[in-house]
Amino acid sequence: MKLYCRHILLPLFVGLIIFVGTCLLGSDDIPDMPNDIPWDKLAHFGMFFLLSAVCLWDYFRLYNGKPSKRKWIFWGFLIPVLYGGAIELLQHYVFTQRSGEWGDFAADVIGSMTATVLAIILIRKKEYPKKNISL
């Protein structure tokens, strides 16, 4: 039980920070940034990249580097994406000082997908080390 709590607390903490940042802070609390770059979308991408990376890493460590790939992707990609969708719905219907946007949700999905793809690439690289060929 202690092991599960250790690997659940970090993703839960990161998720809580994302919730506070995206739902409870009003738009007046967010500083104005230059309009050249879509900072809002980059923030969503970064938050969900981090959330998925933490979930993937903790699940990977929980199962000593040999997680079931389906469950690993479920907990590291699908759950953060559903969480991102829930946040956007909450912003639209409950926390009216914020607005839910499809673009924010797309940035959430792309951030989670990027973390998942990078994790899969790193795992495959670890599973299939390069063979040394001597001449």
Secondary structure, DSSP 8 states (H G I E B T S, - for coil): -HHHHHHHHHHHHHHHHHHIIIIIS-GGGS----TTS-HHHHHHHHHHHHHHHHHHHHHHHHTTT---HHHHHIIIIIHHHHHHHHHHHHHHHT-TTS---HHHHHHHHHHHHHHHHHHHHHHHHHHS-------
